[in-house]
Structure formats: structure tokens, C-alpha cells
Amino acid sequence: SGGKGTAKGKMEALEAAGFSVALHTDVDQRTLLNAVRDFGNQLRQGGVGLFYFAGHGVQVRGENYLVSTDSDIRNEDEVADDAVNASVVLEKMQSAGNRMNLIILDACRNNPFAVKSRSASSGLANMSAPSGSLVAYSTAPGSVASDGNGKNGLYTEHLAKTIRQPGLPVEEVFKRVRAAVRKDSSNQQTPWENTALEGQFYFWAP
């Protein structure tokens, strides 16, 4: 999801690293759900799965929701019915039984309901990574992310660049992205990961 410039940058970096990319931009709720289902089915064949969402996300009662382009949410109690719960993506990937999964959420925007609700919060909630997976956020849980000054968000810009560096374990990739984003945002944005990885993975092998 996300704008064309943002999507192109991620797609090129991932394809260069050997991923088969299914790109969906400006999707409605049904298209997003179908894409997640198809993705889960493909992962049953094995390999490393990577789900990247760049768009609007909100946290309500400790749950993270990915908002599609056709959503018409006006009140907090409509979020669960008119957005996709991020846990659905986690569950679909985990049930595939493949060796490793990476979930990247560049969706930590202000929650429009936070000012009029006791349960809504800014940013996204921390999600526990299932065994063999890593969940990455463009900023720390409960915080909001910068859209950046270029065609990509600040986080996407540095991640696409760092993925192309050879010989970096996946954990080191995200560590370098975190340092770069912190520097460029004057310490206002700190990317975050929750990991339960057990194997070694390189976007570009050493």
C-alpha cells in the first residue's frame, strides 16, 4: 500500500534482493484482505515472507488496524469493521509454516480518535512477534512517524537504501536504519523491532 513513489522504491530494493514482489497500491478493504490470503497461500511453498504496509494505521484498545482507501471511519467503534486488523496478517503468515517472516509497518500516524476517546492512542501498539518472525515499525510503539521530505517516507528511504548493502544480517539492517532515521529526524523518530527470529537471513548475502 502507499503512494506510487514509496511503492516503487521498496519494490526495486526487494526485487534486487531476490524477492518475488506482489505490489498493491491504493487498495480497498476487500482487495487488501484478498491479497493477504493469497500471500499466505504462496508462503506455504516455503521461503522467507515479507509483508510491507505503508499507509494509515491506527491503534484502538491495544489492537493495530490498517486502514484501506475505501474506509469511511467516523467513530472509533467503526474501526474494527472498516479496517484490517494487523494480527490477521501475522496469523496468516504464521500458519503458512515457512521458515521465516518479516512484517514491516510504516503506518504509525496520528489516531484521529485519540482526542475524543479514553481507549484510543497515538501510533501503533506493540505486537508480539511469533517464533521465526520479526515485526518492525517505522517508529516506536505509541509514537508517530515522519512522512519525510522526499518521495518516500523517512523510514522507507533509509530501509530501501540499507537493504542493498551486502553482508548485513537482517537484524543489522534494521539497526542501521534506526540510527539513520534517528539522525535525520533529530531524535524525533526511533524505528522499533520485535523479533523472535531463530535463523540467519541476509537481504544480500556476504
C-alpha positions as CSV (number, residue, x, y, z in Angstrom):
1,S,0.0,0.0,0.0
2,G,1.0,3.6,-0.1
3,G,1.9,6.1,-2.8
4,K,3.5,5.2,-6.1
5,G,6.9,6.7,-5.3
6,T,7.0,5.0,-2.0
7,A,5.9,1.7,-3.5
8,K,8.4,1.9,-6.4
9,G,11.4,2.4,-4.1
10,K,10.5,-0.6,-1.9
11,M,9.7,-2.8,-4.9
12,E,13.0,-2.1,-6.6
13,A,15.1,-2.8,-3.5
14,L,13.2,-6.0,-2.7
15,E,13.3,-7.3,-6.2
16,A,17.1,-6.6,-6.4
17,A,17.4,-8.7,-3.2
18,G,15.7,-11.7,-4.9
19,F,12.1,-11.3,-3.6
20,S,9.1,-12.0,-5.7
21,V,7.0,-8.9,-5.2
22,A,3.2,-8.6,-5.3
23,L,2.6,-4.9,-5.3
24,H,-0.8,-3.4,-4.3
25,T,-1.3,0.4,-4.2
26,D,-4.3,2.4,-3.0
27,V,-6.3,-0.8,-2.2
28,D,-9.8,-1.1,-0.7
29,Q,-10.5,-3.4,2.3
30,R,-11.6,-6.4,0.2
31,T,-8.5,-6.2,-2.0
32,L,-6.2,-5.9,1.0
33,L,-7.8,-9.0,2.6
34,N,-7.6,-11.0,-0.6
35,A,-4.0,-10.0,-1.1
36,V,-3.2,-11.2,2.5
37,R,-5.0,-14.5,1.8
38,D,-3.1,-15.1,-1.5
39,F,0.2,-14.1,0.2
40,G,-0.4,-16.7,3.0
41,N,-1.1,-19.4,0.4
42,Q,2.0,-18.6,-1.5
43,L,4.1,-18.8,1.7
44,R,3.0,-22.4,2.1
45,Q,5.5,-23.2,-0.6
46,G,8.3,-22.1,1.7
47,G,10.9,-19.4,1.7
48,V,11.1,-16.1,3.6
49,G,7.9,-14.0,3.7
50,L,7.9,-10.2,3.9
51,F,4.8,-8.0,4.3
52,Y,5.3,-4.3,4.0
53,F,2.5,-1.8,4.7
54,A,2.9,1.9,4.1
55,G,-0.2,3.8,4.8
56,H,-2.5,4.9,7.5
57,G,-2.8,2.8,10.7
58,V,-4.5,3.3,14.0
59,Q,-4.4,1.7,17.4
60,V,-7.7,1.0,19.2
61,R,-7.8,-0.8,22.5
62,G,-4.3,-2.2,22.0
63,E,-5.1,-3.6,18.5
64,N,-3.5,-2.2,15.3
65,Y,-5.7,-1.6,12.3
66,L,-4.5,-1.0,8.7
67,V,-6.9,1.5,7.1
68,S,-7.8,0.9,3.4
69,T,-8.5,3.6,0.8
70,D,-12.3,3.0,0.9
71,S,-12.7,3.3,4.6
72,D,-15.2,5.8,5.8
73,I,-14.5,5.6,9.5
74,R,-16.0,8.4,11.6
75,N,-16.1,7.0,15.0
76,E,-13.8,4.7,17.0
77,D,-16.3,1.9,17.2
78,E,-16.3,1.6,13.4
79,V,-12.6,0.8,13.1
80,A,-12.8,-2.9,13.6
81,D,-15.4,-3.3,10.9
82,D,-13.9,-0.9,8.4
83,A,-10.2,-1.6,8.6
84,V,-7.9,-4.7,8.6
85,N,-6.5,-5.9,11.9
86,A,-2.8,-6.3,11.6
87,S,-3.0,-9.5,13.7
88,V,-4.8,-11.1,10.7
89,V,-1.6,-10.7,8.7
90,L,0.5,-12.2,11.5
91,E,-1.7,-15.2,11.8
92,K,-1.9,-15.8,8.1
93,M,1.9,-15.8,7.8
94,Q,2.5,-17.9,10.9
95,S,0.0,-20.6,9.7
96,A,1.9,-20.9,6.4
97,G,4.7,-22.9,8.2
98,N,7.5,-21.3,6.2
99,R,10.9,-20.8,7.8
100,M,10.9,-17.0,8.4
101,N,8.6,-14.0,8.2
102,L,9.2,-10.3,8.3
103,I,6.4,-7.8,8.8
104,I,7.2,-4.1,8.4
105,L,4.6,-1.5,9.3
106,D,5.2,2.1,8.2
107,A,1.8,3.0,9.4
108,C,2.4,4.9,12.6
109,R,0.3,8.0,12.0
110,N,-1.8,10.0,14.4
111,N,-5.0,8.4,15.6
112,P,-7.9,10.8,14.8
113,F,-9.9,9.3,17.6
114,A,-7.3,9.7,20.3
115,V,-8.5,13.2,21.3
116,K,-12.1,12.1,22.0
117,S,-11.6,8.6,23.3
118,R,-10.1,7.1,26.5
119,S,-9.1,3.9,24.8
120,A,-7.5,5.2,21.6
121,S,-3.8,6.1,21.5
122,S,-1.3,7.7,19.1
123,G,0.9,5.5,17.0
124,L,0.7,1.7,16.9
125,A,0.6,-0.8,19.7
126,N,3.5,-3.3,20.3
127,M,2.8,-6.7,18.7
128,S,4.5,-9.9,19.9
129,A,6.4,-11.5,17.1
130,P,5.6,-15.2,16.7
131,S,8.5,-17.7,16.6
132,G,10.6,-17.3,13.5
133,S,9.4,-13.8,12.7
134,L,10.2,-10.1,13.1
135,V,7.8,-7.2,13.4
136,A,9.3,-3.9,12.5
137,Y,7.8,-0.4,13.0
138,S,8.8,2.9,11.4
139,T,8.7,4.4,14.8
140,A,8.4,3.2,18.4
141,P,5.0,1.9,19.6
142,G,2.9,4.8,20.8
143,S,4.8,7.3,18.6
144,V,4.1,8.8,15.2
145,A,6.4,8.8,12.2
146,S,7.6,11.4,9.8
147,D,6.4,11.5,6.2
148,G,9.8,12.8,5.1
149,N,10.7,15.5,2.6
150,G,11.3,13.3,-0.4
151,K,9.1,11.0,-2.5
152,N,9.4,8.3,0.2
153,G,8.8,8.4,4.0
154,L,12.0,8.8,6.0
155,Y,11.9,5.2,7.2
156,T,11.2,3.8,3.7
157,E,14.0,5.9,2.2
158,H,16.7,4.5,4.6
159,L,15.4,0.9,4.6
160,A,15.4,0.7,0.8
161,K,19.0,2.0,0.8
162,T,20.2,-0.3,3.6
163,I,18.7,-3.4,2.1
164,R,21.1,-3.1,-0.8
165,Q,24.2,-3.2,1.4
166,P,25.7,-6.7,1.1
167,G,26.7,-8.9,4.0
168,L,24.4,-7.4,6.6
169,P,22.3,-9.8,8.8
170,V,18.7,-8.7,8.9
171,E,19.0,-7.5,12.5
172,E,21.9,-5.3,11.5
173,V,19.9,-3.8,8.6
174,F,17.2,-2.6,11.0
175,K,19.8,-1.4,13.5
176,R,21.4,0.8,10.8
177,V,18.1,2.1,9.6
178,R,17.2,3.0,13.2
179,A,20.4,5.0,13.6
180,A,19.9,6.8,10.3
181,V,16.3,7.7,10.9
182,R,17.1,9.0,14.4
183,K,19.8,11.2,13.0
184,D,17.7,12.6,10.1
185,S,14.7,13.2,12.4
186,S,16.8,14.9,15.1
187,N,15.9,12.1,17.5
188,Q,12.2,12.6,17.0
189,Q,11.6,9.2,15.3
190,T,13.1,5.9,16.5
191,P,12.2,2.8,14.5
192,W,11.5,-0.3,16.5
193,E,11.5,-4.1,16.1
194,N,10.0,-7.0,18.0
195,T,11.9,-10.2,17.0
196,A,11.7,-13.9,17.6
197,L,14.0,-14.9,14.7
198,E,15.9,-18.1,15.1
199,G,17.7,-18.4,11.8
200,Q,20.2,-16.2,9.9
201,F,19.0,-14.1,7.0
202,Y,20.7,-11.6,4.6
203,F,18.9,-9.5,2.0
204,W,22.2,-9.6,0.2
205,A,24.5,-12.5,1.1
206,P,28.0,-11.7,2.2
